[in-house]
Amino acid sequence: MTTAMLFTMVLCFAFTVSVAVSIGLAAIVGIQIGNANMLISVKEMFSSINKFPLAAIPFFILAGNIMETGGISRRLVEFAKSLVGGVQGGLPMTCVLTCMIFAAVSGSSVATTFAIGAILIPALIKHGYPTGYAAALQATSAELGVIIPPSIPMILYGVSAEVSIGELFIAGFGPGLFIGFSLMAFVYVYCRIKGWGKTDGEGRLSVGRATWQAAWALFMPVIILGGIYGGVFTPTEASAVAVFYALLVGMVIYREIKLKDLYPILRKSVISSAVIMFIIANAGLFAFLITRAGVPDAIGRWLQAVLETPALFLLGINLALFIIGMFIETSAAIIVLAPILAPVAMHFGIDPVHFGLVMVVNLALGMITPPFGVNLFAACTVARISLDRIIPYLLPFVAVVLCCLMVITYVPELSLTLRDWVYKK
């Protein structure tokens, strides 16, 4: 049954069938071969999405779209530019820093790509940067949207592996900031080598003026993250607060959102949320069937036999996840693999929160690697170029994130120190 399911899924991928449908068809094949009742599919698909923490996903997506339309994104760009935009290569650094700030509210890399890329990709091109470089930079920087909390993949890992979402969020700050500042250092050096960005400081606002203009936008992450870690509300409730605050700022304070704008915002958010939820439902059914078939236990025993030490286990898992992430959407991969791999990681003495960060960072690389990198497609759409023009500029960014991933993997203190301090562990 398992072999037939995997073959069906791979075959569907080969014929470019969407990820959700491929997983769903594979699950149906498994049900038919196992002579199980088809009602199982309905029950398990519903059970997969009938979880309170998942309510945060549509709310964070909606908050990100409201921020894009309401002028919040533009003000965050101006603020970031006032801080780092005065040096050679300052505009690429602005892109990374803005994505770091935007990530602290949106939880979605695709939303970050569109919201920030619509502003910064044209600006980068105007300042003489190659279009392919601008798109590759934006796609990579937007990856921080799922690493710096709140993060939709972290929510999915927490639900799938039964790990505290609050602990995942607080642990995500170290890796997120580490990757963000590593990218900023890289683009600074790279631009000086290439001779790009000598006019990046033109049109830059003073720090005081930019901070004043972006004050309401900057206060948003403070409310969301402060409320979560202050115990005022849960991560799920925080997503609803983010929507309310973004609407208040966009409609009442900045007055850039009109009533007529609400329908397109809601429509875009509903479509994005429905796509993710459909993937989760199908992946949940798939995970139920392979768990019922004993695959997780078999894989666990095999890994324990082959990869004898925690270091080898982490290396092997990173290699496997990197390849998987290139072909399977991040949310689906987490839902299917987290229940299988998290118990094995715990057997090796690896903290499940640390392992969750390794999974999220690794699979997030799939968002910027062909053939199914969603951030790449989003950046290509904004920049209006073909994917092949991005690849030469993308490879150094992938190398930087891979190096950061190795540090995150083998230096667990980077993820766990803040978590242990906050939760007194």
C-alpha positions in Angstrom: 0.0 0.0 0.0 2.7 2.4 1.0 4.7 1.7 -2.2 1.6 2.3 -4.3 0.9 5.6 -2.5 4.4 6.9 -3.0 4.5 5.8 -6.7 1.1 7.6 -7.3 2.4 10.8 -5.6 5.7 10.8 -7.5 3.9 10.1 -10.8 1.5 13.0 -10.2 4.4 15.3 -9.4 6.0 14.2 -12.7 2.9 15.2 -14.6 2.8 18.6 -12.7 -0.4 17.8 -10.8 -0.7 20.2 -7.9 0.8 19.1 -4.6 -2.5 18.9 -2.7 -4.2 16.9 -5.4 -1.2 14.6 -5.8 -1.1 13.8 -2.1 -4.9 13.3 -2.0 -4.9 10.9 -5.0 -2.1 8.9 -3.4 -4.1 8.6 -0.2 -7.2 7.5 -2.1 -5.1 4.8 -3.9 -3.9 3.7 -0.4 -7.5 3.4 0.9 -8.6 1.4 -2.1 -5.7 -1.0 -1.9 -6.2 -1.4 1.8 -9.9 -2.1 1.3 -10.7 0.6 3.9 -14.0 2.6 4.0 -13.8 5.7 1.9 -15.5 7.6 4.7 -12.1 7.5 6.4 -10.9 10.1 3.9 -13.6 12.6 5.0 -13.1 12.0 8.7 -9.3 12.3 8.6 -9.3 15.3 6.2 -11.7 17.1 8.5 -9.8 16.1 11.6 -6.6 17.5 10.1 -7.9 21.0 9.8 -10.2 20.9 12.8 -7.5 22.3 15.1 -7.7 25.6 16.9 -4.0 26.7 16.3 -4.6 26.4 12.5 -7.1 29.3 12.7 -4.0 31.5 12.9 -3.1 30.8 9.3 -5.9 32.6 7.5 -5.6 35.5 10.0 -1.9 36.0 9.5 -2.3 35.8 5.7 -5.1 38.4 5.9 -3.0 40.7 8.1 -0.1 40.5 5.6 -2.4 41.5 2.7 -3.9 44.4 4.7 -0.4 45.6 5.5 0.5 45.5 1.8 -2.5 47.6 0.8 -2.6 49.9 3.8 0.8 51.5 3.4 2.4 49.7 6.3 4.8 47.8 4.1 6.0 51.0 2.4 6.7 52.8 5.7 8.6 49.8 7.0 10.8 50.0 3.8 11.5 53.7 4.5 12.3 53.0 8.1 14.8 50.1 7.2 16.3 52.3 4.5 16.9 55.1 7.0 18.9 52.6 9.1 21.1 50.8 6.6 20.5 52.5 3.2 23.2 55.0 3.5 26.1 52.7 2.6 27.1 51.0 -0.7 24.8 48.0 -1.0 22.3 49.7 1.4 19.3 49.0 -0.7 19.8 45.1 -0.7 20.4 45.4 3.0 17.2 47.4 3.3 15.4 44.5 1.6 16.6 42.0 4.1 15.9 44.2 7.1 12.4 45.0 5.9 11.6 41.4 5.4 12.8 40.7 8.9 10.5 43.3 10.4 7.5 42.3 8.1 8.1 38.6 9.1 7.4 39.5 12.7 3.7 40.0 11.7 2.8 38.2 8.5 4.1 34.6 9.2 4.1 33.9 5.4 7.0 34.1 3.0 4.9 34.5 -0.1 3.0 37.4 1.5 6.4 39.0 2.3 7.6 38.5 -1.2 4.6 40.3 -2.8 4.3 43.0 -0.1 8.0 44.0 0.0 9.0 43.0 -3.5 6.4 45.2 -5.1 8.2 48.2 -3.5 11.9 47.1 -3.5 12.4 45.1 -6.7 11.5 48.2 -8.9 13.7 50.4 -6.6 16.7 48.0 -6.9 16.3 47.9 -10.7 16.1 51.7 -10.8 19.4 51.9 -8.9 21.2 49.7 -11.4 21.0 46.3 -9.9 20.3 43.4 -12.4 16.7 42.4 -12.4 17.6 38.7 -11.7 19.6 39.8 -8.7 16.8 41.9 -7.3 14.3 39.0 -7.7 16.7 36.5 -6.2 17.4 38.8 -3.2 13.7 39.4 -2.6 12.9 35.7 -2.8 15.6 34.7 -0.4 14.9 37.6 2.1 11.2 36.7 2.1 12.2 33.2 3.4 12.6 34.9 6.8 8.8 35.2 6.8 8.6 31.6 7.9 11.6 31.6 10.2 11.1 34.7 12.3 8.0 34.2 14.4 5.1 34.2 14.1 5.5 31.5 11.4 2.8 29.4 9.7 5.2 26.4 9.3 6.1 26.5 13.0 2.4 26.4 13.8 2.0 23.3 11.5 5.0 21.6 13.1 3.7 22.4 16.6 0.3 20.9 15.8 1.8 17.8 13.9 4.5 17.0 16.5 2.6 18.1 19.5 5.2 20.7 20.5 4.4 24.0 22.2 3.9 26.7 19.5 4.9 29.4 22.0 8.3 27.7 22.6 8.8 27.3 18.8 8.1 31.0 18.3 10.5 32.2 21.0 13.2 29.7 19.8 12.8 31.0 16.2 14.2 34.5 17.0 17.9 33.3 17.3 18.0 31.4 13.9 15.9 34.1 12.2 18.1 37.0 13.3 21.2 35.0 12.6 20.2 34.2 9.0 19.0 37.8 8.5 22.2 39.5 9.6 24.3 36.9 7.7 22.4 37.8 4.5 22.9 41.5 5.2 26.7 41.0 5.7 26.8 38.9 2.5 25.0 41.5 0.3 27.2 44.3 1.7 30.4 42.5 0.8 29.0 41.2 -2.5 27.9 44.7 -3.7 31.3 46.2 -2.8 33.0 43.5 -4.9 30.6 44.0 -7.8 30.7 47.8 -7.5 26.9 48.0 -7.2 24.8 50.4 -5.1 27.0 53.5 -4.9 23.8 55.7 -5.2 21.7 53.7 -2.7 21.6 56.5 -0.2 19.7 58.9 -2.6 16.2 59.8 -1.3 16.8 58.3 2.1 14.9 59.9 5.0 16.5 60.7 8.3 16.1 58.0 11.0 13.9 60.3 13.1 11.5 61.2 10.3 11.3 57.6 9.0 10.7 56.3 12.6 8.0 58.9 13.1 6.2 58.0 9.8 6.5 54.2 10.6 5.7 54.4 14.3 2.3 52.8 14.0 3.7 50.1 11.7 6.6 49.4 14.0 4.3 49.1 17.0 2.5 46.2 15.3 5.1 43.5 16.0 5.5 44.9 19.6 1.8 44.3 20.2 1.7 40.9 18.6 4.8 39.4 20.0 4.6 41.2 23.3 1.0 39.9 23.8 2.1 36.3 23.0 5.0 36.2 25.4 3.3 38.4 28.0 0.6 35.8 28.3 -2.1 38.3 27.1 -3.2 36.1 24.3 -2.3 32.9 22.5 -0.5 32.8 19.1 -3.9 32.0 17.5 -5.6 34.9 19.2 -2.6 37.1 18.2 -3.4 36.5 14.6 -6.8 38.0 15.0 -5.3 41.0 16.9 -2.9 41.5 14.0 -5.8 41.7 11.5 -7.7 44.2 13.7 -4.6 46.4 14.3 -3.7 46.3 10.6 -7.2 47.4 9.6 -7.2 50.2 12.2 -3.9 51.6 11.0 -4.7 51.1 7.3 -8.2 52.5 7.4 -8.3 55.0 10.3 -4.7 56.3 10.8 -3.0 56.0 7.4 -6.4 56.1 5.5 -5.0 54.2 2.5 -7.6 51.4 2.6 -11.1 52.3 1.4 -14.2 50.1 1.8 -13.9 49.1 -1.9 -10.4 47.7 -1.2 -11.7 45.2 1.4 -13.2 42.8 -1.1 -10.0 42.3 -3.1 -8.0 41.9 0.1 -10.4 39.3 1.5 -10.7 37.5 -1.8 -6.9 37.2 -2.1 -6.6 36.0 1.5 -9.4 33.4 1.2 -7.8 31.9 -1.9 -4.4 31.7 -0.2 -5.8 30.3 3.0 -8.0 27.7 1.1 -4.9 26.5 -0.8 -3.0 25.9 2.4 -5.9 24.3 4.2 -6.5 21.9 1.2 -2.9 20.9 1.4 -3.1 20.3 5.1 -6.3 18.2 4.8 -4.8 16.0 2.1 -1.5 15.7 3.8 -3.2 14.8 7.1 -5.0 11.9 5.4 -1.8 10.8 3.8 0.0 10.9 7.2 -2.7 8.9 8.8 -2.5 6.1 6.3 1.3 5.8 6.4 1.2 5.9 10.2 -1.4 3.2 10.2 0.8 1.1 7.9 3.7 1.3 10.4 5.9 3.4 8.2 7.1 5.9 10.9 8.1 3.0 13.2 10.0 1.3 10.3 11.7 4.5 9.3 12.6 5.2 12.9 14.2 1.8 13.4 16.1 2.1 10.2 17.4 5.5 11.0 18.5 4.4 14.4 20.4 1.5 12.9 22.1 3.4 10.1 22.7 6.8 11.7 24.2 5.8 15.0 24.9 9.2 16.5 22.9 12.5 16.8 25.4 14.3 14.6 25.0 11.7 11.8 21.2 11.7 12.2 21.0 15.5 11.8 23.3 15.4 8.8 21.3 12.7 7.1 18.0 14.4 7.9 19.2 17.7 6.6 20.3 16.1 3.3 16.9 14.4 3.0 14.9 17.4 3.9 16.8 19.6 1.4 16.0 17.3 -1.4 12.4 16.8 -0.3 11.9 20.6 0.1 12.8 21.0 -3.6 9.8 19.0 -4.7 7.2 19.2 -1.9 5.5 22.3 -0.6 6.8 23.2 2.9 3.4 22.9 4.7 2.7 19.5 3.3 6.2 18.2 4.0 6.0 19.3 7.6 2.6 17.8 8.2 3.7 14.4 6.7 7.2 14.2 8.1 7.0 15.9 11.5 5.1 13.1 13.2 7.5 10.6 11.7 10.9 12.3 12.4 10.2 14.2 15.7 10.0 11.0 17.8 13.2 9.6 16.2 15.0 12.9 17.0 13.9 12.7 20.6 15.3 9.2 20.8 18.6 10.6 19.8 18.3 13.1 22.6 17.5 16.1 20.3 15.2 18.7 21.8 11.9 18.6 19.7 11.9 22.4 19.6 15.4 22.6 18.2 14.6 19.8 15.7 11.5 21.8 14.6 13.6 24.8 13.9 16.0 22.7 11.8 13.0 21.3 9.8 11.5 24.7 9.2 14.7 26.4 8.2 15.7 23.5 5.9 12.3 23.1 4.2 12.1 26.9 3.9 15.0 26.5 1.5 12.6 24.7 -0.8 10.9 28.0 -1.2 13.9 29.4 -3.1 15.1 26.3 -4.9 13.8 25.0 -8.2 11.7 23.4 -9.5 8.8 24.3 -7.1 10.2 27.3 -5.1 7.1 29.3 -4.4 9.1 32.4 -3.5 10.9 32.3 -6.8 7.6 32.2 -8.8 6.3 35.1 -6.7 9.5 37.2 -7.2 9.4 36.4 -11.0 5.8 37.6 -11.1 6.7 40.9 -9.4 9.9 41.4 -11.5 8.3 40.1 -14.7 11.1 37.9 -15.7 11.6 34.2 -16.3 12.9 31.8 -13.7 16.2 31.0 -15.6 17.3 34.7 -15.2 17.3 34.3 -11.4 19.3 31.1 -11.0 22.8 32.5 -11.5 22.2 35.1 -8.8 20.3 32.7 -6.5 23.1 30.2 -5.9 25.2 32.4 -3.6 22.2 33.1 -1.5 21.3 29.4 -1.2 24.9 28.8 -0.1 24.7 31.4 2.6 21.5 30.0 4.0 22.9 26.5 3.9 25.9 27.6 5.9 23.5 29.2 8.4 21.5 26.0 8.5 24.6 24.0 9.5 25.3 26.4 12.4 21.7 26.2 13.6 21.8 22.4 13.4 25.0 21.9 15.4 24.7 24.8 17.7 21.4 24.2 19.4 22.1 27.0 21.9 21.3 29.4 19.1 17.7 28.2 19.2 17.2 27.1 22.8 19.0 29.7 25.0 16.2 32.3 24.7 13.6 29.6 25.0 15.2 28.2 28.1 15.5 31.7 29.7 11.8 32.6 29.0 10.4 29.3 30.0 12.9 28.8 32.9 14.0 25.3 31.6 
